[in-house]
Amino acid sequence: MSDARISETRDTTPQALEARGSNRSQRPTSAAFKAFIAEDWASPPESLRVLSSVAGHTPRRREAVSARFPGERLVLPAGSLKVRSNDSDYRFRPHSAFAHLTGLGTDREPDAVLVLDPVGATAEGHEAVLYFRPRAGRDTEEFYASARYGELWVGARPSLEEVEAELGIACRHVDELEAGLTKDVGTDGVRVRVVPGSDLAVEALVSASRGEAGSVEADAELAEFCSELRLVKDEFEIAQMRLAVEASSRGFADIVRALPEAVDHERGERVVETVFASRARREGNGPGYDTIAAAGDHACTLHWIRNDGVVRPGELVLVDAGVEVDSLYTADVTRTLPVDGVFTDAQRRVYQAVLDAADAAFAVARPGSKFRDLHDAAMRVIADRLAGWGLLPVSAEESLDVENGGYHRRWMVHGTSHHLGIDVHDCAQARREMYLDAVLEPGMVFTIEPGLYFKADDVSVPAELRGIGVRIEDDVLLTADGCENLSGMLARAPEDVEAWMASLR
């Protein structure tokens, strides 16, 4: 066929390319088939329609948002499905602000949107309305033909009535969203804000309808407030964090038991990763983030997630992993383990320095301290220990002057703490004065995770230290008179780690 004839018959518009996904479909399309497949289905079972436990907490969260933005329409999308490859989507995870304010977790309700509609132009509050796609009737083509939404492909979605009963939120079909977003919008109408970055189609719909100046800044303020709203956890959130940490502790025990298999496998780090992932999927939604299973020198790559290396006796394996439970709250724990169960003298020396730094941060983790104090306390120990080993060109005190020194940070470039919750790095859009410079309050949940990392090619350190990377990370709940180590059931001291590993093996 000539080039001219090829160009005449080829349609390469985006719509045409997308339609080609049905080229391999062999589904029948006759009217007789459509009528036949719609017949003889039992009625869906009656739902118990019980109000969920989280529904006792979400109204207070929404009220806080309502009070901050009186008289404005607030739009919080769950987000849409994202293509992983061709016609396969990634497993769906809703936007954290949406999940926090509705209580929906796991992979439920792609394309859903929570709208807080102002009751009046002043501080009269908001009505919460959840727009989502309920299950389609079995007499529709979607039921059997839609690989993305159809019940025969991805399972049945709940009805509007079932979600209303579960969450205590008024529900409407997502097809009504455009009318709900655009009513009373204009130059003299209601102001609309949308959380950015979660659903581009919803953002475009809002932008096309409002047109007021400063929209980007207004949207950012909404996202910022929703992030800061999670800085102090309520009772439900703390209970979910406990569940996540407890499941994670069992995952770490699984790892210890699997270390002999990891040693025997050419990709031993993958053995470590997948053993934990199995626990996370069985007890929760899955890992809360990509597991770091870093053996030997790989532990000195802070976010090593390739996990394709060998696990050798005599070396350490650094495992940074957390179970995300179905509500999306995740643990974030790191333990550094001697592969054969016993630390060498050099490994123990580095490990003890990191543990002492962590304990120094724990000592200042109490109400009234600033969040930045955690890092400062840990760094004082790290700098002092490195100076004592002769690795710093100046004194520890001079190195702690980060404006003119900071030499100790060569071997620990990351921070010591971050907030933890529905995101592994929770509240990340909060303002500096609400995060790093904030005073610690009871109900905050954060990590304490100092480390030391001596890369194998770092000739500035003694040979016995090269290739040793150690991090100890715990999940911490601030209480009225101090703090609670939520992950304290996992051994921390080197002798306790050795005894724990021996008991499991």
C-alpha positions as CSV (number, residue, x, y, z in Angstrom):
1,M,0.0,0.0,0.0
2,S,1.3,3.4,-0.9
3,D,2.1,6.1,1.7
4,A,-0.8,8.2,0.2
5,R,-3.3,5.4,0.8
6,I,-2.0,4.8,4.3
7,S,-2.5,8.4,5.2
8,E,-6.0,8.3,3.8
9,T,-7.1,5.4,6.0
10,R,-5.3,6.3,9.2
11,D,-7.0,8.2,12.0
12,T,-4.6,9.1,14.7
13,T,-6.7,11.6,16.7
14,P,-6.6,11.0,20.5
15,Q,-10.2,9.8,20.3
16,A,-9.4,7.3,17.6
17,L,-6.4,5.9,19.4
18,E,-8.4,5.5,22.6
19,A,-11.2,3.8,20.7
20,R,-8.7,1.2,19.4
21,G,-8.7,-0.3,22.9
22,S,-11.9,-2.1,21.8
23,N,-10.2,-3.7,18.8
24,R,-9.5,-6.9,20.8
25,S,-12.9,-7.0,22.4
26,Q,-15.1,-10.0,21.5
27,R,-18.1,-9.0,23.6
28,P,-21.4,-9.5,21.8
29,T,-23.3,-6.4,20.9
30,S,-26.6,-7.6,19.7
31,A,-29.9,-6.3,21.2
32,A,-30.8,-9.9,22.1
33,F,-27.6,-10.3,24.1
34,K,-28.1,-7.1,25.9
35,A,-31.6,-8.1,26.9
36,F,-30.5,-11.6,27.9
37,I,-27.6,-10.5,30.2
38,A,-30.0,-8.1,32.0
39,E,-32.4,-10.8,33.0
40,D,-32.6,-13.2,36.0
41,W,-30.5,-11.5,38.6
42,A,-31.4,-11.7,42.2
43,S,-32.0,-8.4,44.0
44,P,-28.9,-7.0,45.7
45,P,-28.8,-7.9,49.4
46,E,-30.2,-5.4,51.8
47,S,-27.4,-3.4,53.3
48,L,-27.3,-3.1,57.1
49,R,-26.7,0.6,56.5
50,V,-24.8,1.1,59.8
51,L,-23.1,4.4,60.5
52,S,-19.3,3.8,60.4
53,S,-17.2,4.6,63.4
54,V,-15.3,7.3,61.6
55,A,-18.6,9.2,60.9
56,G,-18.5,10.2,64.5
57,H,-15.4,12.3,63.9
58,T,-15.7,13.6,60.3
59,P,-18.4,16.2,61.1
60,R,-16.0,18.0,63.5
61,R,-13.3,18.0,60.8
62,R,-15.8,19.5,58.2
63,E,-17.0,22.1,60.7
64,A,-13.4,23.3,61.1
65,V,-13.1,23.8,57.4
66,S,-16.5,25.4,57.2
67,A,-15.6,27.9,60.0
68,R,-12.4,28.9,58.2
69,F,-14.1,29.6,54.8
70,P,-17.6,30.9,55.6
71,G,-20.0,31.6,52.7
72,E,-17.8,29.9,50.2
73,R,-18.3,26.7,48.2
74,L,-15.5,24.3,48.9
75,V,-14.7,21.5,46.5
76,L,-12.6,18.4,47.5
77,P,-12.2,15.8,44.8
78,A,-11.2,12.2,45.6
79,G,-9.3,12.1,42.3
80,S,-9.7,10.0,39.2
81,L,-8.2,6.7,38.1
82,K,-4.8,6.9,36.5
83,V,-3.6,4.8,33.7
84,R,-0.7,2.5,34.6
85,S,-0.2,0.9,31.2
86,N,-2.5,1.1,28.2
87,D,-6.0,0.1,29.6
88,S,-4.8,-0.9,33.1
89,D,-5.2,1.6,35.9
90,Y,-3.2,2.0,39.1
91,R,-4.9,0.9,42.2
92,F,-7.0,3.9,43.2
93,R,-6.2,5.9,46.4
94,P,-8.3,9.0,47.2
95,H,-6.8,12.4,47.9
96,S,-5.9,12.7,51.6
97,A,-8.0,15.8,52.2
98,F,-11.0,14.0,50.7
99,A,-10.4,10.9,52.7
100,H,-10.0,12.8,56.0
101,L,-13.2,14.8,55.6
102,T,-15.4,11.9,54.3
103,G,-13.9,8.8,56.0
104,L,-13.6,6.9,52.7
105,G,-10.4,4.9,52.4
106,T,-8.9,2.0,50.5
107,D,-9.7,2.1,46.8
108,R,-13.3,3.4,47.1
109,E,-15.0,5.9,44.9
110,P,-12.8,7.2,42.1
111,D,-14.2,10.4,40.6
112,A,-16.1,11.2,43.8
113,V,-16.2,14.8,44.9
114,L,-17.1,16.2,48.4
115,V,-18.7,19.7,48.1
116,L,-19.2,21.8,51.2
117,D,-22.0,24.1,50.1
118,P,-22.5,27.3,52.0
119,V,-25.9,27.5,53.9
120,G,-25.7,31.3,53.8
121,A,-23.4,34.2,52.8
122,T,-22.2,34.6,56.4
123,A,-21.0,32.1,59.0
124,E,-24.1,29.9,58.9
125,G,-22.1,26.8,58.1
126,H,-22.0,24.4,55.1
127,E,-24.0,21.4,53.9
128,A,-21.8,18.5,52.9
129,V,-22.8,16.7,49.7
130,L,-20.9,13.7,48.3
131,Y,-21.1,13.3,44.5
132,F,-20.1,9.8,43.4
133,R,-20.9,7.1,40.8
134,P,-23.3,4.5,42.3
135,R,-23.6,1.0,40.9
136,A,-25.2,0.9,37.5
137,G,-28.3,-1.1,36.8
138,R,-27.8,-4.6,35.3
139,D,-29.8,-3.5,32.3
140,T,-27.1,-1.0,31.3
141,E,-24.1,-1.6,29.0
142,E,-21.8,-0.3,31.7
143,F,-22.7,-3.4,33.9
144,Y,-20.9,-5.8,31.6
145,A,-19.0,-3.8,29.1
146,S,-17.0,-1.2,31.1
147,A,-13.6,-2.6,32.2
148,R,-13.1,0.5,34.3
149,Y,-16.4,0.8,36.1
150,G,-18.5,-2.2,35.3
151,E,-19.7,-4.5,38.0
152,L,-18.6,-7.6,36.2
153,W,-15.1,-6.2,35.9
154,V,-14.3,-4.4,39.1
155,G,-17.1,-5.3,41.4
156,A,-20.3,-3.7,42.6
157,R,-20.3,-0.1,43.9
158,P,-22.7,0.9,46.7
159,S,-25.9,2.8,46.2
160,L,-26.4,6.4,47.1
161,E,-28.5,5.3,50.1
162,E,-25.9,2.9,51.4
163,V,-23.2,5.5,51.4
164,E,-25.4,8.1,53.0
165,A,-26.2,5.7,55.8
166,E,-22.5,4.7,56.3
167,L,-21.0,8.2,56.3
168,G,-23.9,10.4,57.4
169,I,-23.3,12.7,54.3
170,A,-26.0,13.6,51.7
171,C,-25.1,11.8,48.4
172,R,-25.9,12.6,44.8
173,H,-25.0,11.1,41.5
174,V,-21.8,12.3,40.0
175,D,-23.7,13.3,36.9
176,E,-25.2,16.1,38.9
177,L,-21.8,17.5,39.9
178,E,-21.5,20.2,37.2
179,A,-24.9,21.7,38.1
180,G,-23.9,21.6,41.8
181,L,-20.6,23.3,41.2
182,T,-21.7,26.1,38.9
183,K,-25.0,27.3,40.5
184,D,-24.8,30.9,41.8
185,V,-21.3,31.3,40.5
186,G,-20.3,34.5,38.8
187,T,-19.0,38.0,39.4
188,D,-21.4,38.6,42.3
189,G,-22.1,35.0,43.2
190,V,-20.6,32.5,45.7
191,R,-16.8,32.1,45.7
192,V,-15.6,28.7,44.9
193,R,-12.3,27.0,46.0
194,V,-11.1,23.6,44.9
195,V,-8.2,21.5,46.3
196,P,-5.7,21.6,43.5
197,G,-3.8,18.7,42.1
198,S,-6.3,15.9,42.8
199,D,-8.7,16.0,39.7
200,L,-7.8,18.1,36.7
201,A,-11.3,17.7,35.2
202,V,-13.0,19.1,38.3
203,E,-10.5,21.9,38.5
204,A,-11.2,22.8,34.9
205,L,-14.9,22.8,35.6
206,V,-14.5,25.1,38.6
207,S,-12.1,27.4,36.7
208,A,-14.4,27.8,33.7
209,S,-17.3,28.8,35.9
210,R,-15.8,31.3,38.4
211,G,-13.2,33.5,36.7
212,E,-12.4,35.6,39.8
213,A,-8.9,36.9,40.4
214,G,-6.7,35.1,42.8
215,S,-8.2,31.6,42.2
216,V,-4.8,29.8,42.4
217,E,-4.0,31.5,45.8
218,A,-7.5,30.8,47.1
219,D,-7.2,27.1,46.2
220,A,-3.8,26.8,47.8
221,E,-5.2,28.3,51.0
222,L,-7.8,25.5,51.1
223,A,-5.2,22.8,50.6
224,E,-3.0,24.4,53.2
225,F,-5.8,24.4,55.8
226,C,-6.8,20.8,55.1
227,S,-3.2,19.8,55.6
228,E,-2.9,21.7,58.9
229,L,-6.1,20.3,60.1
230,R,-4.4,16.9,60.4
231,L,-1.5,18.2,62.6
232,V,-3.4,17.1,65.8
233,K,-5.0,13.7,65.5
234,D,-8.4,12.7,67.0
235,E,-9.2,9.5,68.9
236,F,-10.1,7.6,65.7
237,E,-6.9,8.6,64.0
238,I,-4.8,7.6,66.9
239,A,-6.5,4.2,67.1
240,Q,-5.8,3.7,63.4
241,M,-2.2,4.6,63.9
242,R,-1.9,2.0,66.6
243,L,-3.4,-0.7,64.3
244,A,-0.9,0.3,61.5
245,V,2.1,0.1,63.8
246,E,1.0,-3.2,65.4
247,A,0.6,-4.8,62.0
248,S,4.0,-3.4,60.9
249,S,5.7,-4.9,64.0
250,R,4.4,-8.3,62.8
251,G,5.8,-7.6,59.4
252,F,9.2,-6.9,60.8
253,A,9.1,-10.2,62.7
254,D,8.3,-11.9,59.3
255,I,11.4,-10.3,57.9
256,V,13.6,-11.7,60.5
257,R,12.3,-15.2,60.0
258,A,12.8,-14.8,56.2
259,L,16.4,-13.6,56.4
260,P,17.9,-17.1,55.7
261,E,15.8,-17.2,52.5
262,A,17.0,-13.7,51.6
263,V,20.6,-14.7,52.0
264,D,20.1,-17.6,49.7
265,H,18.4,-15.6,47.0
266,E,20.1,-13.6,44.3
267,R,17.7,-10.7,45.0
268,G,17.5,-11.1,48.7
269,E,16.3,-7.5,49.2
270,R,13.2,-8.4,47.2
271,V,12.6,-11.3,49.6
272,V,12.6,-8.8,52.5
273,E,10.3,-6.4,50.6
274,T,7.8,-9.0,49.5
275,V,7.6,-10.7,52.9
276,F,6.6,-7.4,54.5
277,A,4.2,-6.6,51.6
278,S,2.4,-9.9,52.2
279,R,1.7,-8.9,55.8
280,A,0.6,-5.4,54.7
281,R,-1.9,-6.8,52.2
282,R,-3.2,-9.4,54.5
283,E,-3.7,-7.0,57.5
284,G,-4.3,-3.7,55.7
285,N,-4.6,-1.9,52.4
286,G,-0.9,-2.6,51.6
287,P,2.5,-0.9,52.3
288,G,2.0,2.8,53.0
289,Y,4.9,3.6,50.7
290,D,7.6,1.8,48.7
291,T,9.5,-0.3,51.2
292,I,13.2,0.4,51.5
293,A,15.0,-3.0,51.9
294,A,18.6,-1.9,51.7
295,A,21.4,-4.3,52.5
296,G,25.1,-3.4,52.9
297,D,26.1,-0.2,51.1
298,H,22.6,0.2,49.7
299,A,21.5,1.4,53.2
300,C,23.6,4.6,52.4
301,T,21.1,5.4,49.6
302,L,18.4,7.1,51.6
303,H,15.5,6.2,49.4
304,W,16.7,2.9,48.0
305,I,13.5,1.2,46.7
306,R,15.0,-0.8,43.8
307,N,15.6,-3.6,46.3
308,D,17.4,-5.9,43.8
309,G,20.6,-6.5,45.8
310,V,22.0,-9.5,47.7
311,V,21.7,-9.9,51.4
312,R,25.0,-11.1,52.9
313,P,25.9,-12.5,56.3
314,G,28.1,-10.1,58.3
315,E,26.3,-7.0,56.8
316,L,23.4,-5.0,57.9
317,V,20.0,-4.7,56.3
318,L,18.1,-1.4,56.8
319,V,14.3,-1.9,56.4
320,D,12.1,1.2,56.3
321,A,8.5,0.0,56.0
322,G,5.0,0.6,57.2
323,V,1.6,-1.0,56.9
324,E,-1.2,1.2,55.6
325,V,-4.6,0.1,57.1
326,D,-7.8,0.3,55.2
327,S,-8.5,3.8,56.5
328,L,-5.3,4.9,54.8
329,Y,-3.4,5.7,58.0
330,T,0.1,4.3,57.8
331,A,3.0,3.4,60.1
332,D,6.6,4.4,59.2
333,V,9.1,2.3,61.0
334,T,12.8,1.6,60.3
335,R,15.0,-1.1,61.9
336,T,18.5,-1.9,61.0
337,L,19.3,-5.6,61.4
338,P,22.5,-7.6,61.4
339,V,21.8,-10.2,58.8
340,D,23.2,-13.1,60.8
341,G,21.8,-11.8,64.1
342,V,24.9,-10.3,65.7
343,F,26.4,-6.8,65.3
344,T,30.1,-6.5,64.6
345,D,32.0,-4.0,66.8
346,A,32.0,-1.3,64.1
347,Q,28.3,-1.8,63.4
348,R,27.5,-1.7,67.0
349,R,29.4,1.5,67.5
350,V,27.5,3.3,64.7
351,Y,24.2,1.8,65.8
352,Q,24.7,3.0,69.4
353,A,25.4,6.5,68.2
354,V,22.2,6.6,66.2
355,L,20.2,5.1,69.1
356,D,21.6,7.7,71.5
357,A,20.6,10.5,69.0
358,A,17.1,9.1,68.8
359,D,16.9,8.9,72.6
360,A,18.0,12.6,72.8
361,A,15.1,13.5,70.5
362,F,12.7,11.5,72.6
363,A,13.8,13.4,75.7
364,V,12.6,16.7,74.3
365,A,9.4,15.3,72.7
366,R,6.9,16.9,75.1
367,P,4.3,19.6,75.0
368,G,5.9,23.0,74.9
369,S,9.0,22.0,72.9
370,K,9.2,23.1,69.3
371,F,9.1,20.6,66.5
372,R,12.6,21.7,65.4
373,D,13.9,20.8,68.8
374,L,13.7,17.1,68.0
375,H,16.2,17.5,65.2
376,D,18.5,19.8,67.1
377,A,18.7,17.4,70.0
378,A,19.6,14.5,67.7
379,M,22.1,16.5,65.8
380,R,24.0,17.4,68.9
381,V,24.6,13.8,69.6
382,I,25.5,13.0,66.0
383,A,28.0,15.9,65.8
384,D,29.5,15.0,69.2
385,R,30.0,11.4,68.2
386,L,31.5,12.1,64.8
387,A,33.9,14.6,66.4
388,G,34.9,12.0,69.0
389,W,35.7,9.6,66.1
390,G,37.9,12.3,64.5
391,L,35.8,12.7,61.4
392,L,35.0,16.4,61.6
393,P,37.5,19.1,60.6
394,V,36.1,21.3,63.4
395,S,34.7,20.8,66.9
396,A,31.2,19.5,67.3
397,E,30.0,22.9,68.5
398,E,31.4,24.6,65.4
399,S,29.9,22.0,63.2
400,L,26.5,22.6,64.7
401,D,26.6,26.1,63.4
402,V,25.0,25.1,60.1
403,E,25.5,28.6,58.6
404,N,29.3,28.2,58.7
405,G,29.8,24.5,59.3
406,G,27.3,21.7,59.2
407,Y,30.1,19.2,58.5
408,H,28.3,16.4,60.4
409,R,25.4,16.5,57.9
410,R,27.6,14.8,55.4
411,W,26.7,11.6,57.1
412,M,23.0,12.5,57.8
413,V,21.5,14.8,55.3
414,H,17.8,14.2,56.1
415,G,15.7,15.5,58.9
416,T,15.0,13.7,62.1
417,S,11.2,13.9,62.2
418,H,8.1,14.4,60.1
419,H,4.4,14.3,60.9
420,L,2.7,11.0,60.2
421,G,-0.9,9.9,59.6
422,I,-3.1,9.5,56.5
423,D,0.0,10.4,54.5
424,V,3.4,9.0,55.4
425,H,4.7,12.6,55.2
426,D,1.5,14.0,56.6
427,C,0.6,17.7,56.8
428,A,3.3,18.5,54.2
429,Q,1.4,21.5,52.9
430,A,1.3,23.2,56.3
431,R,3.0,26.5,56.8
432,R,6.4,26.6,58.4
433,E,5.1,28.3,61.5
434,M,2.6,25.4,61.9
435,Y,5.1,22.7,61.2
436,L,8.9,23.2,61.8
437,D,8.5,26.2,64.1
438,A,5.3,25.0,65.8
439,V,5.1,24.1,69.5
440,L,4.3,20.4,70.1
441,E,0.8,19.6,71.2
442,P,-0.8,16.4,72.6
443,G,-2.3,14.4,69.8
444,M,0.5,15.0,67.3
445,V,2.0,11.9,65.7
446,F,5.4,12.1,64.2
447,T,8.5,10.0,63.5
448,I,11.9,10.2,65.2
449,E,14.5,8.8,62.8
450,P,18.1,9.8,63.0
451,G,20.7,7.9,61.0
452,L,24.4,7.7,60.0
453,Y,25.4,6.6,56.5
454,F,29.0,5.9,55.5
455,K,29.1,5.0,51.8
456,A,31.5,2.4,50.7
457,D,33.5,4.8,48.5
458,D,33.8,7.5,51.3
459,V,37.5,7.6,51.9
460,S,37.1,10.3,54.5
461,V,36.1,7.6,57.1
462,P,38.0,4.6,58.4
463,A,37.7,1.5,56.2
464,E,35.8,-0.4,59.0
465,L,33.0,2.1,58.8
466,R,32.6,2.1,55.0
467,G,29.4,0.5,53.7
468,I,27.6,0.8,57.1
469,G,24.2,2.6,57.0
470,V,22.0,2.7,60.1
471,R,18.7,4.3,60.7
472,I,16.3,3.8,63.7
473,E,12.8,5.2,63.2
474,D,9.9,5.1,65.6
475,D,6.4,6.4,65.5
476,V,5.6,8.8,68.4
477,L,2.4,10.0,69.9
478,L,2.7,13.2,71.9
479,T,0.8,13.0,75.2
480,A,-0.2,15.5,77.9
481,D,3.0,14.9,79.9
482,G,5.5,13.5,77.3
483,C,5.3,11.0,74.5
484,E,4.5,7.4,73.8
485,N,6.6,5.3,71.4
486,L,3.9,3.6,69.4
487,S,6.5,1.3,67.8
488,G,8.3,0.6,71.1
489,M,7.3,-3.1,70.9
490,L,10.0,-3.5,68.3
491,A,13.5,-3.9,69.8
492,R,15.7,-0.9,69.7
493,A,18.9,-1.4,71.8
494,P,21.5,-3.5,70.0
495,E,21.5,-6.3,72.6
496,D,17.7,-6.4,72.5
497,V,17.7,-6.6,68.7
498,E,20.1,-9.6,68.9
499,A,17.9,-11.3,71.5
500,W,14.7,-10.6,69.5
501,M,16.2,-12.0,66.3
502,A,17.5,-15.1,68.1
503,S,14.0,-15.7,69.6
504,L,12.4,-15.6,66.1
505,R,15.1,-17.7,64.3
